[in-house]
Amino acid sequence: MGSARYHEIADSLRRRIRDGEWGPGDTLPRHVDLAEEFGVSRNVVARAIAALEDEGLLWAVPRRGTIVRPDKRRVLMRTHVVRRNTRHEIDGRQVAGGYSFPAAQGDELWVHHTEPTVGEEPMTDTRLAHMLNVKPGSLVLRRQRVTGPPNEPPFQVSNSWIHPRGVEAAPEVREPYGTGPGAWLDRLEEAGHGPIEWLERRRARMPEAEEAALLQIPISLPVWEIVRIGYSGGDENAIEVTQVVIPSDRMEEVSRLQRDDSARWPHHGDGPDGRPVAPLE
């Protein structure tokens, strides 16, 4: 009986979603409310929800509940080129400021999905503290941004940690908006740290609960973590570390492969260590 009921509930919810009662990104009623509506236990509702999650129709988002999976999740193809960012707006005017890094390149004007925050916080991540060359637990200025194209789920969470000497040299980096995302790098470069050079480290991992909630994804969906270390042109030490977290289903990385001299075409018999001892067959 319970098995038949959860199939019936799943069919009902699926039909109501397709009929537009709940659209992409909408939150379904709580399990307890659905259980009362259908006259079943919460376990039966949970089985029906799980079936629709397996179909990719729903997913559970921390602090939000069960939502209809957004149908706009375009994949961005990521390269290795850094460009000047011309997608800022000030008082309705489009201006240039900061840089457009590979994870955020395109012609669209991205928007903030939450209010940007700036403040000194303990840097508890030992790995990031080591990259910035500060003691774990030290108070470091953090700029957090949740951004992406308008009318779509957030694309990325960006946390930029700025070394105290950078904040001292360019106190303007404390401004929440300034001239737009990334333009705080202009202030650092103007204050004697330019040109900044970057090194990136990338890995796949599971999201933390806060990251999943901000990105509106389930904690079961892996994310790309891109850590960008900015080195000062003044003293060549790390001046900022930016951690970017992107849902894994929204990014592809593209690399142009280059041939080593040993792989040149037309081929020849010599290798990197000279001619082979044995004849080539």
VMD Tcl script that draws the C-alpha trace (Angstrom):
set ca {
  {0.00 0.00 0.00}
  {2.77 2.44 0.97}
  {4.63 1.72 -2.26}
  {1.57 2.46 -4.38}
  {0.88 5.67 -2.46}
  {4.36 7.12 -2.91}
  {4.10 6.44 -6.66}
  {0.74 8.23 -6.72}
  {2.16 11.20 -4.81}
  {5.18 11.38 -7.11}
  {2.88 11.34 -10.16}
  {0.74 14.10 -8.64}
  {3.70 16.33 -7.80}
  {5.27 15.75 -11.22}
  {2.03 16.70 -12.96}
  {1.58 19.84 -10.82}
  {5.13 20.96 -11.58}
  {4.63 20.45 -15.32}
  {1.32 22.34 -15.12}
  {3.17 25.32 -13.63}
  {1.97 25.23 -10.02}
  {5.63 25.36 -9.03}
  {8.15 26.77 -11.46}
  {11.96 26.37 -11.70}
  {13.55 27.58 -8.48}
  {10.29 27.48 -6.50}
  {10.19 25.77 -3.12}
  {7.73 22.94 -2.55}
  {5.64 22.82 0.63}
  {7.27 21.20 3.64}
  {7.18 17.42 3.93}
  {4.86 17.70 6.91}
  {2.42 19.86 4.94}
  {2.45 17.51 1.95}
  {1.91 14.56 4.28}
  {-1.16 16.27 5.71}
  {-2.44 17.13 2.21}
  {-2.14 13.55 0.96}
  {-3.07 11.90 4.25}
  {0.13 9.87 4.51}
  {3.22 9.74 6.70}
  {6.22 11.95 6.08}
  {8.23 8.84 5.14}
  {5.90 8.19 2.21}
  {6.26 11.82 1.06}
  {10.05 11.57 1.43}
  {10.06 8.49 -0.87}
  {8.04 10.37 -3.49}
  {10.35 13.39 -3.28}
  {13.42 11.13 -3.54}
  {12.02 9.56 -6.72}
  {11.62 13.00 -8.32}
  {15.13 13.94 -7.19}
  {16.45 10.84 -8.97}
  {14.66 12.04 -12.12}
  {16.43 15.42 -11.84}
  {13.14 17.26 -11.37}
  {13.76 18.33 -7.74}
  {16.67 18.76 -5.40}
  {17.13 19.53 -1.74}
  {18.91 22.81 -0.98}
  {20.22 23.54 2.53}
  {18.20 26.18 4.38}
  {15.66 26.37 1.54}
  {14.03 22.95 1.40}
  {12.99 21.04 -1.72}
  {13.01 23.17 -4.86}
  {12.15 22.60 -8.48}
  {15.45 22.19 -10.28}
  {16.16 25.29 -12.38}
  {16.01 24.74 -16.12}
  {18.48 27.55 -16.86}
  {21.92 26.25 -15.94}
  {24.11 27.15 -18.89}
  {27.60 25.75 -19.01}
  {30.42 28.27 -19.25}
  {33.54 27.19 -21.14}
  {36.58 28.29 -19.17}
  {39.93 29.26 -20.71}
  {43.10 30.77 -19.21}
  {42.83 34.39 -20.43}
  {42.46 37.41 -18.11}
  {40.78 40.45 -19.67}
  {39.93 43.96 -18.58}
  {36.38 43.98 -17.17}
  {34.05 46.37 -19.03}
  {30.79 45.00 -17.60}
  {30.44 47.33 -14.61}
  {27.68 49.88 -14.24}
  {27.78 53.10 -12.20}
  {24.64 55.25 -12.18}
  {23.49 53.47 -15.33}
  {26.81 53.99 -17.14}
  {28.91 51.06 -18.32}
  {32.51 51.45 -17.14}
  {35.73 49.46 -17.04}
  {37.16 48.34 -13.72}
  {39.10 45.38 -12.41}
  {39.56 42.20 -14.39}
  {37.41 39.52 -15.95}
  {38.85 36.17 -14.94}
  {38.14 32.99 -16.93}
  {35.34 31.78 -14.63}
  {33.32 34.92 -15.28}
  {33.99 35.92 -18.86}
  {31.31 36.81 -21.34}
  {29.35 39.77 -22.65}
  {26.60 39.70 -20.02}
  {26.42 42.11 -17.11}
  {26.38 39.78 -14.12}
  {24.40 40.68 -11.03}
  {24.70 40.14 -7.29}
  {22.37 37.39 -6.07}
  {22.94 38.42 -2.45}
  {24.18 41.63 -0.89}
  {28.00 41.78 -1.11}
  {29.73 41.69 2.24}
  {33.09 43.07 3.36}
  {34.60 42.68 6.81}
  {37.46 41.33 8.86}
  {37.01 37.68 9.77}
  {39.24 34.95 11.20}
  {40.92 33.05 8.37}
  {40.29 29.54 9.69}
  {41.09 27.68 6.46}
  {44.70 26.61 7.03}
  {45.25 25.95 3.31}
  {44.18 29.46 2.27}
  {46.06 31.06 5.18}
  {49.24 29.33 4.01}
  {48.73 30.66 0.47}
  {48.24 34.22 1.77}
  {51.16 33.80 4.20}
  {49.20 34.68 7.35}
  {48.72 32.71 10.54}
  {45.57 30.56 10.63}
  {42.92 32.34 12.67}
  {44.28 35.80 11.88}
  {41.77 38.56 11.19}
  {41.82 39.17 7.44}
  {39.57 41.33 5.27}
  {37.16 39.15 3.29}
  {35.05 40.27 0.34}
  {32.24 37.83 -0.44}
  {30.23 37.90 -3.67}
  {27.48 35.62 -5.00}
  {27.16 36.46 -8.69}
  {25.88 35.21 -12.02}
  {23.73 36.11 -15.02}
  {20.35 37.70 -14.20}
  {17.25 35.51 -14.05}
  {19.33 32.40 -13.41}
  {20.54 30.60 -10.30}
  {23.81 31.95 -8.86}
  {26.82 30.90 -10.88}
  {29.60 31.34 -8.33}
  {30.51 32.23 -4.75}
  {33.66 34.31 -4.59}
  {35.60 34.98 -1.38}
  {38.57 37.33 -1.70}
  {40.96 37.55 1.25}
  {43.20 40.63 1.15}
  {46.48 40.71 3.05}
  {46.56 43.31 5.87}
  {49.38 45.24 4.18}
  {47.14 45.59 1.11}
  {44.28 46.96 3.21}
  {46.66 49.41 4.87}
  {47.96 50.62 1.51}
  {44.53 50.79 -0.15}
  {41.75 51.24 2.46}
  {39.26 51.69 -0.41}
  {39.14 47.88 -0.71}
  {36.76 47.96 2.26}
  {34.01 49.48 0.10}
  {31.26 46.88 -0.50}
  {30.64 47.90 -4.12}
  {33.28 50.42 -5.20}
  {33.33 50.46 -9.00}
  {32.08 46.89 -9.18}
  {33.32 43.34 -8.59}
  {37.06 43.06 -9.09}
  {37.79 46.79 -9.19}
  {39.35 46.59 -5.74}
  {42.29 45.03 -7.57}
  {42.77 48.40 -9.29}
  {43.11 50.04 -5.89}
  {45.78 47.53 -4.82}
  {47.74 48.02 -8.03}
  {47.52 51.80 -7.76}
  {48.84 51.59 -4.19}
  {52.12 50.03 -5.32}
  {51.23 46.36 -5.79}
  {50.85 46.41 -9.56}
  {51.08 44.59 -11.78}
  {49.56 41.69 -9.88}
  {50.33 38.26 -11.28}
  {48.14 35.24 -10.60}
  {48.56 31.54 -10.02}
  {45.51 29.27 -10.01}
  {44.89 26.00 -8.24}
  {41.80 23.98 -9.17}
  {40.16 20.95 -7.63}
  {36.78 19.21 -7.43}
  {35.20 18.66 -4.02}
  {31.87 18.45 -2.26}
  {30.29 21.76 -1.22}
  {29.97 22.99 2.32}
  {26.41 23.54 3.54}
  {26.75 27.35 3.33}
  {28.11 27.16 -0.23}
  {25.30 24.84 -1.32}
  {22.70 27.18 0.16}
  {24.19 30.24 -1.58}
  {24.44 28.43 -4.93}
  {20.99 26.85 -4.55}
  {22.31 23.33 -5.12}
  {22.13 20.11 -3.09}
  {25.09 19.13 -0.98}
  {25.33 15.98 -3.12}
  {26.41 17.96 -6.20}
  {30.22 18.37 -6.46}
  {31.68 21.82 -7.06}
  {34.74 23.24 -8.72}
  {36.98 25.14 -6.33}
  {39.31 27.60 -8.04}
  {41.81 29.34 -5.79}
  {43.57 32.31 -7.36}
  {46.66 33.66 -5.62}
  {47.56 37.24 -6.54}
  {51.22 38.18 -6.14}
  {52.18 41.82 -5.64}
  {54.27 43.47 -8.33}
  {55.88 45.53 -5.56}
  {57.29 42.91 -3.21}
  {56.38 39.71 -5.14}
  {54.57 38.24 -2.11}
  {50.93 37.18 -2.00}
  {48.66 40.22 -1.67}
  {45.28 38.47 -2.09}
  {43.77 35.02 -2.33}
  {40.41 34.52 -4.03}
  {38.43 31.31 -3.67}
  {35.76 30.77 -6.32}
  {33.23 27.95 -5.96}
  {31.15 26.93 -9.01}
  {28.59 24.09 -9.36}
  {30.20 21.29 -11.34}
  {27.32 21.12 -13.82}
  {27.87 24.70 -14.96}
  {31.50 24.75 -16.09}
  {33.74 23.08 -18.63}
  {37.42 23.85 -18.82}
  {38.99 24.19 -22.26}
  {42.74 23.89 -22.85}
  {44.60 24.23 -26.14}
  {47.21 21.45 -26.29}
  {50.68 22.25 -27.57}
  {53.20 19.86 -29.04}
  {56.57 19.44 -27.40}
  {59.57 19.52 -29.74}
  {59.76 15.73 -29.42}
  {56.23 15.47 -30.88}
  {56.76 17.72 -33.91}
  {55.31 16.66 -37.23}
  {56.67 15.40 -39.61}
  {58.24 12.96 -37.16}
  {61.96 12.35 -36.95}
  {64.05 9.62 -35.36}
  {65.73 11.72 -32.68}
  {64.28 11.87 -29.18}
  {65.02 14.35 -26.39}
  {68.03 12.25 -25.35}
  {69.46 11.80 -28.82}
  {69.02 9.11 -31.42}
  {67.51 5.81 -30.16}
  {69.93 2.99 -29.39}
  {67.75 0.41 -31.15}
  {66.44 1.09 -34.64}
  {62.80 2.16 -34.90}
  {60.51 -0.49 -36.37}
}
mol new
graphics top color blue
foreach p $ca { graphics top sphere $p radius 0.5 }
foreach p [lrange $ca 0 end-1] q [lrange $ca 1 end] { graphics top cylinder $p $q radius 0.2 }
display resetview
